[in-house]
Amino acid sequence: ARYYSIKEMLPERAPLLLSAEDARTSSSSSSSSSSSSSANLKRGIVAVVVSAVGLTFAIASSSGKNASLVSGQHHFLGAYPPETYARDTSKYDLNLQSKTEGEELPIFVHIPKAGGTSVESMVGQAGGKIGSCNSGDTAGKRPFELSEPWVRGGSEDMHTPPATYLENGFTTVRNPYTRMESEFLWGVARYTPDKYDEMAVGYSEDTCREFATFIKDVSNFATGHPLLSCYLENHYSPDGMQECNAQYFPTASVPLAHSHHVPQYVLARKVKTVFPLETCVQKESGTCVDVNVESSTYGKTMPNLLAYLQHYFSPKITYYEGNGVGLRKDLKKPSVKGCWTDGSIDAETLGKFQLGYSPDFRAYGYDLMPPQMDGDTAALGGINYEHPAVKAVSKSLETVENLFASSSSSSPKADTEETASLASSRHRSGKHNRHMNSEVSANLGSERLLAKDIEFFPTCPI
């Protein structure tokens, strides 16, 4: 069974990050082949089902093939809890059920904390298996060759970049700031739920101190990991990244502990279609603007995510947004948005964060200015140059802009740039216009979002 599917159920909760010993254990147990699923087939899968009162454990295992848990007439494969599966087969599209990701269906590359679980759930509720619903965690196999360093480090196969470009691939991306806010709170709720439930609602200096430590850790990883550091030194250019891969792929290791912290560009550059979470993931089928600067349709209108899914997967697919740590605006919950600009994160760390995730800011049009700075400066009537966040921006902005200056020679026409610039500005305001699916968790019956109410797994078909 996967590390987090078992250890979370033990009295001593799993840490947010794996220890060095855990990472080595994970690495040594990983297959050195291009697919981690083959290793799953060679060893038994242990599935744990917790009863309603959390006292009874039913354990199933197999020696040759993946084990299955039987609930009534349904078989649940893999490590996800049975209650997370889509049991309402009346909503299934039988035509979709007969198709396979990577063959008749496009391939979904799941970037952590960028709305991927909702995408998998939308397709899963209609009977289709993509992303983590078609991974080693669910007795499946990713339909592409996996990048070696992630396999060597024991990272999840569904969060591993494809080794080659996928013409039929798609993914979702998110503002780097809000992505890491979500990652931090998700990790606390996922692995230390009691701690999450005890965290102060809204802004808290204590929470900000912990968040600052987390941001320092992920920033050091994004700028200091040998492979990612090489990417930075080579301006994240295609040729430069290829040279880095040739140098580091044979020996580099991306551990499970940091698989969620890899810049989104490393995965998204491997697929053709990229949907920004803020502007292209909407409740109704429609269109949005392509803000991917490397896309052939950059600055032009394209189908939004729901329209794409209904066209390529099934017209029965409807919008779904799981109850994550950042949703349900009507509930009280911890917030770390103010931590970027309250001085908790020092200028050096913030500058390193902006540098490490600079390809995400550049490629998908996100504003380098930290959250709330727009509101702060508006209130002041101008920029407070003594603010630590502004100082960090001034230090890193020139470096980030120079880093990608080489790409300016192949920039689109002026009118296209103007259109894309408008789309980029929508990133900053789009979050206020997103549609929340209140029906999903309308019966929580609590003014305070608790860890037990958060959806950590996608809704996969049975």
N, C-alpha and C positions, 0 to 999 in steps of 0.2 A: 504494500500500500504506500501511497505517497506520504512524505514526511508530515505534512500539515493535516492530512486527513485522519491520522491516528493520534498524534501528539496533542492536538487541540482537545481531545476528549479525556486526557489524563488530568489528574488533580493539579499537577504543576503545569501551567500553561506554557505553550511554546513562546520563545522570545520573538520580538519583531524582526530581528535579524539573527541568522544562524551564527553560532559560534564557529571559530576556526576549525574546531574538531568536527562539528556537524558538516561544515562545508567540505572538509577533506573526505569525510565518510560518504557524503553525497556524490562527490567527484569520483571516488574510487568505485562506487557502485554503478556509475553511469556507463553506458555502452560507448565505446570509441567509434562506433559506426555512425552513419549519418542519421539514424532514426532511433530514438529512445524507445519506441513502441516495441521493437524487436526484443529488447531486453525484458519488457513486461511479459512477453509471451513465453520467455524461458523460465520465468520464476512465478510462483503462485501469487495471486492477488488476494490480499486480505481485506475484506470489506466489513466495516463496523457500522451497525445500526443502533442508534440510541433510542430507547423507548421513550414514551411521552414523559415519564417521570425521571428519566435519565439514570435509571438504576440497573436496567437489564441490557446486556450486550449480546448480540447474536453475531457470531463470527463464522464466516464461510471462507474456504480457500480451495485452490485447485493446484494440481501439479503440472498439467500440460497446457491447459487452455485457461482463459480468464474465467474467474468465478462469477456467478450471478446470484443475486439475492432475489428471491421469489416473493412477491406480495400479491396474493390472489392469482390472477392469470398473467401478471406482468413480470418481466425479468429486468432487473436493474443492474447494469454492468458498471464496474469501476468504483471509484472512491467517493462519488458524490452522494449525499444523503438521499434516500428514496423519495422523501417528500418534496424534493426540488424538481422532480420530473413532471412533464406535462401529461397528465392522465386523461384529459378530456379529448379522446380521440375523435370526437365529432367535429373538432376544429381542424383536424388533419387534412391536408391535401394529398390524396393517394398518389397523384402524379409526382408530387414533390418527394414523397417517401421512397419512391423507386429510383430516385436519382442520387448520385454520389458527388460529393465535393471534389473538385479537381478533374472530374470527367464531364458530366452534364451540367454541373453547377460551378459558379465562380468560387475561388478560394479566399477565405477570410483570414487575414493575418491579425491576430489579437494583440494590440498594443495595450499593456496594463494601464488601468485607470484612465481610459479614454473612451468609455462607453461600450467597450467590447462585449461585456456580459449582456447588455440590453440587446445588442445586435443578435447575439446567439439565441437569446430568448425569443425574439420576434420570429426568427426562422424556426426555432425549436417548437414553439407552440403550434406551428403549422405542419410539423412533422419532419422538418429537415434537420440534418446534422452538419454543422460547420464549426470551425474554430475549436474551442475546448470541448464541445459536444462530439467532436470527432478527433479526440486526442488520446494519449495514453491514460489520462485520468478517467476516461469513460470507455475503456477497452477498445479504443479506436487507434487510428494512426494518421498523422499529418500527411497530406498528399503531396509532399515535396521533400527534397533533400534538406536536412537541417545543417546550419552552420556549425562547424566543429567546436569552436570555443565554448558555445552554449551547451552542447552535448557533453563535452569534457567536464564542464563545471557542474553538471547536474541540474541545469535550468529546466523549467517546464517546457515540453515540446511546443505547446500552443503559444508560448511567448518567445520562441526562438526564431530569428530571422531566416528566411529561405536562403539557401546557398546560391540560388540563381534567380534572375528576374522572372516574375510571374505576370504574364500578359493578361491573364484572366483573374488577377488578384485584386482585392480591395481591402481598405482598412479605414479606421477612424483616428483622428488626432485631436489634441486638446491643448489649450493654453498651458505652457510649461509650469506656470505658477499654480494655477488651480489644480493641475494634475498632481503636483507634489503635495498640495494641501490635502487632496483626497487620499493620496497614498499613505500619508502619515496617519490620518484619522482612521482609515480602513485598517491599517496594521494594528493599531491599538485595539480597535473593536474586535478584530478577527482573532487575535492571539491573547489579548488580555481584556476580555469583555467586562469584568468587574471594574477594572481600572477605568475603562471608557465610561461606564455608567456613573462613576464617581467624579468624572471630570467636570469642571465648572461649565455652565452653559454660557455660550457666547465667548467674548474675549476674556482671557486670563493670562496674567504674567507668568504663572507657573507653567501653563500649557505652552506658552511662547518659548520659554526656556528649553523645554523638551523638543519643541519643533525646531528651534535654532540648532540644537545638537544634531537632529536628524538631517537638516539641510546641509550642515557642514559635512556630514558623512557622505551623502549622495553627491555633493559637489566635488569632494575629493575623489570619489569614484569616477565621475564623469570626465574629470580632467587628468586623473592620475593613473587610471588603468592603462597598461601598456598599449593595448589595441586602440582604445579610444583616444589616448594621448597622441598616438601616431596619426589618427584621423585628423585631429585638431592641427597638428603641425603641417599636415598636407592639405589644409583648408577644406576638408571633407569633400574634396573633388573626386570624381569617379576614378580617374587614373591614380590619384594619391591613395584612395581607399584600397584600390586593387593592390598597390604596392605594399600597403600595410598588411593586407590579408595574406599576401605571399610570405611576408616576414614573420607574422605572429600567429596565423591560424594553426600551424603545426604544434605550437606549444601553449598558446594563450588559453586561459580558462575564465569564463564568465560564470561566477557562482550563483547558485539559487538565491542566496541572500541579496544579490544585487540585480537579479533578472528584471525586476520592476523599475529599475533606475536607469536603464539604458536610454539614451536620447531616442526619441520617436523616429527621427529621420533614418536611423540605422535599419529599422524594420520597414518604414513606409516607402523608402526609396526602392524597395524590391517589388512593389506592386504598381499597377497602372492607375487605379482610382483611389483618391484620398478624400474622405469626407470630414471636414472640420466639425467637431461636436457642437460648437456654438452656433453655426449658421446653416449647416446642411442636415442636421438631425432634428426633424420637425414632426409634429403630430399628424399633419396632412401630407399627402403625396403632392409634390410640386417641384420647384427648381431652386437652385442656389448658384452662387458664383464660385468657379474653380479658383482657389487662391494658391494652389501649388505652383510655385515659380518654375518647376521643372516639367510641368505638364504641357502637352501640346495644345491644350485648350485653356491655358492660363488666362484668367480675366474674363472668360466667357461663361455663359449660362450652361449649367449641366443639371441632370435630374438629381434631386436630393436623395438621401439614403432610402427613405421609404419607397419612393418611386423606383429606385434601382432594385430593391428587394422584391417588389411586386412584379417587376418586369422579368427579372432573371430567375426568381425562385417560385413565387406563387402570388396570385392576386388576392389570396385569402389572408395574406400577412397584414397585420394591423400594428399600429404603433404601440410600443410597450417600453416603459422606463421603470426598471426595478427600483426597489426602495433602498438606495445606496446612502452613504454617509452625507452626501451633498444635496440630497433631494428632500422632499416633504418640507417645504419652506414654512409650513404651518406649525411644525414641531420645534421645540427648543432643543438645541444641540450645541456641542462645543464648536468653536470657530477659531481658525488660525490666520484668517485673512489679514487681520491687523498686525500680525507678527512681522510682516515684511518691512514695515515702516515705523515700528515703535522703538527701534534701536536694539531689539533682541538679537537680530542677525547683523553682525559687524560688516563693515564695508568690504573687507577682503573676501569674506565668505559669499556675500551677495554678488560681488564681481565675478568670483569663481563659478557661481551657479549660472550666471548669465553667459559666461564663456563656455562652460561645459555643455549647456543646452542651446548654444547659439545656432546650430543648424536647424533646430525646431522653430526658433524665432524667425530666422531668415526664410526658410523654405515655405512656411505656411502663414506668413504675414502677421505674426503676433507682435504686440507692442512690448518692447524691451523694458519699459517703465513698470515698476512693481505695482501690484494692485493697490487701489486707494490713493495713489499719487495724483491721479487726475483730479479727484475730489479735493485732496489736500491743497493743491496748487490753485484750484478755482477759488477756494475759500480765502486763500492768502492774496489772491489777485496777481500771483506770479510764482515763480519757482523759488523755493527756499534752498539756496545753494549750500547751506550748512547742514541740511538734512542728510543723515547717513546714507539713505537710499539714493539720493541725488549724487552724492560723492561717489558711490559705488558705480552708478551709471556712467558718470564722467570718466571714471578709470577704465571701464570695460567697453564702452561704446565704440571708441576709436579702434580698439583691438578687434572687436567683433566686425566692424564695418570693413576694416582692412583685410580681415580674414577671408572675406568673400568678395573683395574688390575684383578679383579675376573673373567673376561671373558676369560683370557688368557689360562685357563686350558682346554677350549673346542675349542681352535683355530684350523684352518685347517692345513693340511700338509704344509711343507715348499715350495713345488713347487706351490701349490695353492696360498700361500701367495705371492710368487714372481709374479705370474700372476696378482693377484689382486693389488699388489703394482704398477705394470706397468699401470693397468687400472686407478688407483688413480692418477698417474702422468698425465694421459691424461685429467683428470678433469681440470688441470691448463692450459693446452694448447688447449683443445678441443674447447674453445670458438672462437679461431681463425680459426677453420676449419668448423664451422657451416654454413649451407646453408641458406641464407636469401631469402625469397620469395618476390623478388622485384616487381613481377607482382601485388601483392595485393594492394600496395599503390603507384604505379608508377606515378600516375597522380596528386600527391599532388601539384606539381607546386610551391614548396617553398623550399628555402635553409634552412629554420628554421622550426624545428618540432614544431607545435602549438598544444595546448591542444585539439582543435576541430578535429584534425586529428588522435587522439589516439583512438584505439578500446578498450572500457571499458567492452563490453559485448560479450559473445560468439555468434556465428552464429548458432542459433537453427532452427530446421525445423518448418515450419508453421503447 
